[in-house]
């Protein structure tokens, strides 16, 4: 993947080297009937957007005060990863701006927050163990760069395009938000039972995979930024984080009714679908029967 000579996004909040104190859930949460955010709604919101529900239920809002972690100033071992993340975000800004302009709309890019270990968000206190995530309540993407090493080591997904896929997937959630898909899905999920709610979550996640594929396909058409084997890297990353793969690793068995992101095969197929047919219309995961996803 060719990125070294590309522009770097300015929509990055680099909070590496700082630690943040937790605390009670801040003012960024949804209010229901004048009261606080209920646990069930928290869990539904978390599953819908790929956020670990434990993060929301454990508290921690957007009010944590930054404290210097004691990390030495100057260069860091992950500085190249930070530059790469900024380059990928810039790629998404250019590609989605063009796509939205074709639809007569403007694209206001999200902010990417880089952090170490933990960070307050509008959705609760984020922790690196959760992996990258998009918070729909503050429209930010949160990334601890140590995830890139985990992607390569624990999940066996090669770098760099695999890492670009991860960022593009989270940007896909932001695009869903701009298109109103997130709100409609959230309302449907709040009215659904557990299994149906999980199925809605799978549709949302597979659509974000497809949108990542649309980004890759459109960017390749305009920039020719991919090297041979890059798409296979993206497919490997999608496969590595499939629900069936993760369930098999963690509990030794697969429980399809508990899927929230889709199987490895589904995630690869929808990413490839977006790449091969880079149009928003190709990503209608809500227009097919669930067993046909």
C-alpha positions as CSV (number, residue, x, y, z in Angstrom):
1,X,0.0,0.0,0.0
2,X,1.5,3.3,-1.1
3,X,0.9,6.1,1.5
4,X,4.2,7.6,2.5
5,X,4.0,10.6,0.1
6,X,0.3,11.3,0.6
7,X,-1.1,14.1,2.7
8,X,-1.8,13.6,6.4
9,X,-5.2,14.5,7.8
10,X,-5.5,17.4,10.3
11,X,-8.6,15.8,11.8
12,X,-6.6,13.9,14.4
13,X,-6.5,14.4,18.1
14,X,-3.3,12.9,19.3
15,X,-3.6,12.2,23.0
16,X,-0.8,9.6,23.2
17,X,1.3,10.0,26.2
18,X,-1.5,11.1,28.4
19,X,-3.6,9.1,30.9
20,X,-7.1,10.0,31.8
21,X,-8.9,9.5,35.1
22,X,-12.3,7.7,34.9
23,X,-15.4,8.8,36.7
24,X,-19.2,8.8,36.4
25,X,-20.9,8.8,33.1
26,X,-20.7,12.3,31.7
27,X,-23.2,14.6,30.1
28,X,-22.8,13.1,26.6
29,X,-25.2,10.2,27.2
30,X,-28.7,9.8,25.9
31,X,-31.4,11.0,28.3
32,X,-34.6,8.9,28.5
33,X,-37.7,10.5,30.0
34,X,-35.6,13.1,31.8
35,X,-33.5,10.4,33.6
36,X,-30.2,8.8,33.0
37,X,-29.3,6.3,30.3
38,X,-30.7,2.9,31.0
39,X,-28.5,-0.2,31.0
40,X,-30.5,-1.9,28.3
41,X,-30.3,1.1,26.0
42,X,-26.6,1.3,26.7
43,X,-26.1,-2.4,25.8
44,X,-28.2,-2.0,22.6
45,X,-26.2,1.1,21.6
46,X,-23.0,-0.7,22.3
47,X,-23.9,-3.7,20.3
48,X,-25.2,-1.6,17.4
49,X,-22.0,0.3,17.0
50,X,-19.5,-2.4,17.9
51,X,-18.6,-1.0,21.3
52,X,-18.0,-3.4,24.2
53,X,-21.1,-2.9,26.5
54,X,-18.9,-3.3,29.6
55,X,-17.2,0.0,28.7
56,X,-20.6,1.8,29.0
57,X,-21.8,0.0,32.1
58,X,-18.5,0.5,33.9
59,X,-18.9,4.3,33.7
60,X,-16.5,6.9,32.6
61,X,-17.7,9.9,30.6
62,X,-16.1,12.7,28.7
63,X,-14.9,14.5,31.8
64,X,-11.7,12.7,32.6
65,X,-8.8,15.1,33.1
66,X,-5.6,14.3,31.2
67,X,-2.5,13.5,33.2
68,X,0.9,13.1,31.7
69,X,1.8,9.4,31.8
70,X,5.4,9.9,32.3
71,X,6.3,8.7,28.8
72,X,9.5,10.4,27.6
73,X,9.0,13.3,25.2
74,X,10.1,13.2,21.6
75,X,9.9,10.3,19.2
76,X,7.8,7.3,20.0
77,X,8.0,3.8,18.6
78,X,4.5,4.1,17.1
79,X,5.0,7.4,15.4
80,X,5.0,5.8,12.0
81,X,1.7,4.1,12.9
82,X,0.3,7.5,13.8
83,X,1.4,9.0,10.5
84,X,0.0,6.0,8.6
85,X,-3.4,6.5,10.5
86,X,-3.4,10.1,9.5
87,X,-2.7,9.2,5.8
88,X,-5.5,6.6,5.8
89,X,-7.9,9.1,7.4
90,X,-7.0,11.6,4.6
91,X,-7.7,9.0,2.0
92,X,-11.2,8.5,3.5
93,X,-11.8,12.2,3.6
94,X,-11.0,12.7,-0.1
95,X,-12.9,9.6,-1.2
96,X,-16.0,10.2,0.8
97,X,-16.1,13.9,0.1
98,X,-16.2,13.0,-3.6
99,X,-18.8,10.4,-3.1
100,X,-21.1,12.7,-1.1
101,X,-20.5,15.5,-3.6
102,X,-21.9,13.2,-6.3
103,X,-25.0,12.9,-4.3
104,X,-25.3,16.7,-3.8
105,X,-24.3,16.5,-0.2
106,X,-21.3,17.7,1.9
107,X,-19.0,15.4,3.8
108,X,-17.9,16.7,7.2
109,X,-15.1,14.3,8.3
110,X,-14.9,12.7,11.7
111,X,-12.1,13.2,14.2
112,X,-9.7,10.3,14.9
113,X,-8.5,10.2,18.5
114,X,-5.2,8.4,19.2
115,X,-4.7,7.4,22.8
116,X,-2.8,5.0,25.1
117,X,-4.7,2.4,27.2
118,X,-7.8,4.5,28.1
119,X,-9.7,7.6,27.0
120,X,-13.0,9.3,28.0
121,X,-15.5,9.4,25.2
122,X,-19.1,10.4,24.7
123,X,-20.0,6.7,25.0
124,X,-18.2,6.0,28.2
125,X,-14.6,5.3,29.1
126,X,-12.8,3.6,26.2
127,X,-10.1,1.1,26.8
128,X,-7.5,-0.4,24.4
129,X,-8.7,-3.9,25.1
130,X,-11.9,-3.1,23.2
131,X,-10.0,-2.4,19.9
132,X,-10.9,0.6,17.6
133,X,-14.4,1.9,17.8
134,X,-16.6,4.7,16.6
135,X,-18.7,6.6,19.2
136,X,-21.9,7.9,17.7
137,X,-22.5,10.3,20.5
138,X,-19.4,12.4,19.9
139,X,-18.7,11.4,16.2
140,X,-15.2,10.4,17.0
141,X,-13.1,7.3,16.2
142,X,-10.9,6.0,18.9
143,X,-7.8,4.0,18.3
144,X,-5.0,2.8,20.5
145,X,-2.2,2.0,18.1
146,X,-1.2,-1.1,20.0
147,X,-4.2,-2.7,18.2
148,X,-2.1,-2.8,15.0
149,X,0.4,-5.1,16.7
150,X,-2.4,-7.3,18.0
151,X,-3.9,-7.4,14.5
152,X,-0.7,-8.8,13.1
153,X,0.3,-11.0,16.1
154,X,-2.8,-12.4,17.7
155,X,-5.1,-12.3,14.7
156,X,-2.4,-13.1,12.1
157,X,-3.6,-10.4,9.8
158,X,-0.7,-8.8,7.8
159,X,0.0,-5.1,7.8
160,X,-0.6,-2.3,6.3
161,X,-3.8,-2.6,4.3
162,X,-5.3,-4.7,7.1
163,X,-4.8,-1.7,9.3
164,X,-6.3,0.6,6.7
165,X,-9.4,-1.7,6.6
166,X,-9.9,-1.3,10.3
167,X,-9.9,2.5,10.1
168,X,-12.1,2.5,7.0
169,X,-14.6,0.2,8.8
170,X,-15.0,2.7,11.6
171,X,-15.3,5.5,9.1
172,X,-18.0,3.4,7.5
173,X,-20.0,3.7,10.8
174,X,-19.6,7.4,10.6
175,X,-20.9,7.4,7.0
176,X,-23.9,5.3,8.2
177,X,-24.6,8.0,10.8
178,X,-24.5,10.8,8.1
179,X,-26.9,8.8,5.9
180,X,-29.4,8.3,8.8
181,X,-28.9,4.6,8.8
182,X,-27.6,4.5,12.3
183,X,-30.6,6.3,13.8
184,X,-33.1,4.0,12.0
185,X,-31.2,0.9,13.0
186,X,-31.0,2.0,16.6
187,X,-34.7,2.6,16.8
188,X,-35.4,-0.8,15.3
189,X,-33.0,-2.5,17.7
190,X,-34.6,-0.8,20.7
191,X,-37.9,-2.4,19.8
192,X,-36.5,-5.8,19.0
193,X,-35.7,-8.9,21.1
194,X,-32.2,-10.1,21.8
195,X,-31.8,-12.3,18.7
196,X,-33.4,-9.9,16.3
197,X,-31.4,-7.1,17.9
198,X,-28.2,-9.0,17.3
199,X,-29.3,-9.5,13.7
200,X,-29.7,-5.8,13.2
201,X,-26.3,-5.3,14.6
202,X,-24.9,-7.8,12.1
203,X,-26.5,-5.9,9.3
204,X,-25.0,-2.7,10.5
205,X,-21.5,-4.2,10.8
206,X,-21.5,-6.0,7.5
207,X,-22.6,-2.7,5.9
208,X,-19.6,-0.9,7.5
209,X,-17.4,-3.7,6.0
210,X,-19.0,-3.1,2.6
211,X,-18.5,0.7,2.9
212,X,-14.8,0.0,3.7
213,X,-14.7,-1.9,0.5
214,X,-16.4,1.0,-1.4
215,X,-13.7,3.3,0.0
216,X,-10.9,1.0,-1.1
217,X,-12.4,0.5,-4.6
218,X,-13.1,4.2,-5.2
219,X,-9.7,5.2,-3.8
220,X,-7.9,2.6,-6.0
221,X,-9.8,4.0,-9.1
222,X,-8.7,7.6,-8.3
223,X,-5.2,7.1,-6.7
224,X,-3.9,3.6,-7.6
225,X,-2.6,3.3,-4.0
226,X,-2.8,-0.5,-3.7
227,X,0.0,-3.0,-4.2
228,X,-0.5,-6.7,-5.2
229,X,-1.8,-8.6,-2.2
230,X,-3.3,-5.6,-0.4
231,X,-6.9,-6.7,-0.9
232,X,-6.0,-10.1,0.4
233,X,-4.7,-8.3,3.5
234,X,-8.1,-6.6,4.0
235,X,-9.9,-9.9,3.6
236,X,-7.6,-11.5,6.1
237,X,-8.4,-8.8,8.6
238,X,-12.1,-9.1,8.0
239,X,-11.8,-12.9,8.5
240,X,-9.8,-12.6,11.7
241,X,-12.5,-10.6,13.4
242,X,-15.5,-12.6,12.3
243,X,-17.8,-13.7,15.2
244,X,-17.5,-17.4,14.5
245,X,-13.7,-17.1,14.5
246,X,-13.6,-15.1,17.7
247,X,-16.2,-17.4,19.4
248,X,-14.3,-20.5,18.4
249,X,-11.1,-19.0,19.9
250,X,-12.7,-17.8,23.1
251,X,-15.2,-20.5,24.0
252,X,-14.5,-23.4,21.6
253,X,-17.9,-23.3,19.9
254,X,-20.0,-21.1,17.6
255,X,-23.3,-19.6,18.7
256,X,-24.8,-17.9,15.6
257,X,-27.7,-16.2,17.6
258,X,-25.0,-14.4,19.5
259,X,-23.4,-12.9,16.4
260,X,-23.2,-9.1,16.4
261,X,-20.7,-8.5,13.6
262,X,-21.1,-11.4,11.2
263,X,-19.1,-14.5,10.4
264,X,-15.7,-14.4,8.8
265,X,-17.1,-15.5,5.5
266,X,-19.8,-12.8,5.6
267,X,-17.3,-10.0,6.5
268,X,-15.0,-11.0,3.7
269,X,-17.8,-11.2,1.2
270,X,-19.3,-7.9,2.0
271,X,-16.0,-6.1,2.0
272,X,-15.2,-7.7,-1.4
273,X,-18.7,-6.7,-2.7
274,X,-18.0,-3.0,-1.9
275,X,-14.6,-3.2,-3.5
276,X,-15.8,-4.8,-6.7
277,X,-18.8,-2.6,-7.0
278,X,-17.8,0.7,-5.2
279,X,-21.2,2.3,-4.9
280,X,-23.3,3.0,-1.8
281,X,-26.2,1.1,-3.4
282,X,-24.1,-2.1,-3.3
283,X,-24.1,-2.1,0.5
284,X,-27.8,-2.6,1.2
285,X,-27.5,-5.2,3.9
286,X,-31.0,-4.4,5.0
287,X,-32.6,-5.2,1.7
288,X,-31.9,-9.0,1.8
289,X,-33.2,-11.7,4.0
290,X,-31.0,-12.3,7.0
291,X,-30.1,-15.9,6.0
292,X,-28.9,-14.5,2.6
293,X,-26.4,-12.0,4.1
